Amino acid sequence: MHGRAAALLLPLTAVLILAVALSATLGFLQVSIPDVFIILWAKLSGQGQPTGIDPVAATVVADVRMPRILGAVLVGGLLGVSGAVFQAILLNPLADSYTLGISTGAAFGASLVIVLQIFGLALPSGVTIPVFAFIGGVGTLAVVLYLAAGDRRLSSTSLILAGVIVAAILSAAIGFLKFLADEQVGLIIFWLMGSLAGASWPNILLLAPTALFGTLVGVFYSRDLNIMATGDRAATSLGINTVRLRTVLLTVSTLMTALAVSVSGIIGFVGLIVPHMLRHIVGPDNRLLIPLSFFTGGLLLLIADTLTRAVLPVEVPIGVLTALLGGPFFCILFKRRQRDGKTDF
Amino acid sequence: MAKPISEQADDLLWSIRGVNFGYNGTPVLRDVNLELRCGCCYGILGPNGSGKTTLLDLMGGLQSPQSGTVEFKNRPLDAWPKKQLARQLALVPQDFMVRFGYSVREVVEMGLHPHLHRFAAPSEQDQALVDEALEITGIAALADRPVTRLSGGEKQRVAVARALAQRPAALLLDEATSNLDIHHSLEILHLIRNRFEQQGMQVVAVMHDLNLASFFCDRLIFLKQGQVVCQGRTEETLTPETIEAVYGVEAEVTVSAFTNSRQVSFRLPVAP
């Protein structure tokens, strides 16, 4: 199965690079695909302005479009992989960072920093927001797991109920922070609706290693994750340290989510739908599902972000767009499963 | 069924000494002392809540005793590396539940996990083992079906096939056939008994049905309220006295020529 995943790696990377290049050509300024590669090469090799290309176009592509495009790919990939891991480790096809409240927790952490900064607390913003987003995410996960722990199997219902409760409380808290932020409330609203417009090169340098690390950890434990699907006792009897597996993977997935949220704000449905859809196509094997979730999540979010950035007449916040597209899609999927008499997902 | 094969191979498998165990302060097992040896199929019997499954979990290293020691092959279970232990012991749980639609073959292949390096693909030999396990449990035709779509009996056979693919020295059965009809129960018990007799795979089974236990097991361990009431050869322990002491029912035990084993009939004690 790892062979199958490896065989898919090259074409998928090629598709992704092509999509990135294609997306970079779109927008107010039209740039050709070869020019995109020339501009990028110049940027990456540190040559300054490439010759023969409009310097404005070069700056737009290299410093405005590219960080945003890569941000979309990485955030989508992070959400996809963390969704796949959450679903596998919690044995629950409805688990993702959004339904578990982790995204809301991370947004709460980020909003708190913003408000503290408005009130004049001098914090180095580049680092503080991701750190607070992470603490918010981990804290929420801990509370949700604690609330659901009375039910030893961590069933769909109790987890999602716990996630909804905690997210509702946090939303109210975010509402209060918005009230405190007063005129600068727009900064917080950014978190709640999600946007990749603010993605910068330093963000990419933070997201890229996280995505690589998280995906590799997921792939590393993918066979163990498969076995977890047969229950704790059965997994333990096959030599798996279930407690360590849960701790490591929940922490890594929360880290992935929190960093994604710290750059983009809340973007729902990607983590839920991407692994879901893939499971229909390639089956539930995590050795395939986890790497594919990165590519599919990245590609989908890139398409959605390119739509709102360059195709739609008005820029719709990306979180709104994914929910508007993903929500109905999920409803159709859900209804079709019911009609086929499948309740197992 | 034929009775035990090897009288000479009676080396010690489990040694359980002074074991106490409880959940949240409620004692489940109290001062359990047992020795289990090679060459016998063991049955653990007792009423609901008597600690049978907990005892099996302790023997499989799935739980650690709060006091006392459980040794497997002369080594405390806690001292066994998990993966190494998984090459020795396999478990067939009562309700084998699988989330997500893994194919039957994928689930049986999971049995290879303790034998494979993390990124190693199963060798041809491993694949042959999986095929064999699918074959003898009678689920080869279902190999590509998702487990989530199987009936309870079929799922249970998948669990057995996976345990066989695990190539354990000893198999732990936790009421593995309780939810199956008599035909499927007998089939599964027969094939496990065959493994025991032909390949020396040791078996410890938590069981509910005394009549099935009687012809499947060579030795019985009776538990009541977390304590061992009685243990020994099936023909010596499966008596009306034991059954009344353990379950509180009147029983008649006869040797059936039809099954060539002891069979039990019960009734509630008549009020005086």
Interface residues (C-beta under 8 A of the other chain):
Chain A: M1 H2 G3 A88 L91 N92 P93 F220 R223 D224 N226 I227 A229 T230 G231 R233 A234 T236 S237 L238 G239 I240 N241 R279 G283 P284 D285 D344 F345
Chain B: D57 G60 G61 L62 K82 K83 Q84 L85 A86 R87 L89 A90 L91 P93 F96 M97 V98 R99 F100 G101 Y102 S103 E106 V107 M110 G111 H113 P114 R118 F119 A121 P146 T148 R149 A159 Q166 L172
